[in-house]
Amino acid sequence: MTISNDLGDIATVMSAFEGFAKNCDVPADIADRFNVVFDEMLSNIIYYGYPDDQRHEISITFKHQDRCLNVTIKDDGIAFDPFGATSPNTALPVAEREIGGLGIHLVLNMMHEAHYRREGQHNIITLVQKLE
C-alpha cells in the first residue's frame, strides 16, 4: 500500500494491517505490536524525513511467509538509519535522559529483526516478526 506523508494516513496503515493479520491468522498480541511499530516508524518518517512541505509517498508492504511477518517501509525522505543511533540509557531517571530514541528502542525490542538500507534516493526499513 502507499500513503502520503500525512500523520492521518497512519490509521489507514493500521486498519489495512489489521485486515491482513486476520486473513493470516496472526495472533492479536502480535498485530497490536505492529500497530505500535507503525505509529512510531511512520510518525518519525513523516515528522523528520521531509524538510520541504511537498507531498511524498511512503510505501508499506506486508508479507506472511514461513511463519514470519515481514513488513517493508520505503520512503524518499532524507537518508537516516533509525537503528544506527545509540540506545537510550533506560537506567537513568526520566529527567536525566537524552531526548529521543526511546521509540526506536521500543521497536527494536518488539521485533525479532529490524534492518535499514539506503537504495538510491530511498530509505528502506525491513521489520521481521516470527510467529511462534
C-alpha positions, 0 to 999 in steps of 0.5 A: 500500500502507499500513503502520503506523508500525512500523520492521518494516513497512519490509521489507514496503515493500521486498519489495512494491517489489521485486515491482513493479520486476520486473513493470516491468522496472526495472533492479536498480541502480535498485530497490536505490536505492529500497530505500535511499530507503525505509529512510531516508524511512520510518525518519525518518517513523516515528522523528520524525513521531509524538510520541504512541505511537498507531498511524498509517498511512503510505501508499506508492504506486508508479507506472511511467509514461513511463519514470519511477518515481514513488513517493508517501509520505503520512503524518499525522505532524507537518508537516516538509519533509525537503528544506527543511533545509540540506545537510550540509557533506560537506567537513568531517571526520566529527567536525566535522559537524552531526548529521543530514541526511546521509540526506536528502542521500543521497536527494536525490542518488539521485533525479532529483526529490524534492518535499514538500507539506503537504495538510491534516493530511498530509505528502506526499513525491513521489520521481521516478526516470527510467529511462534 
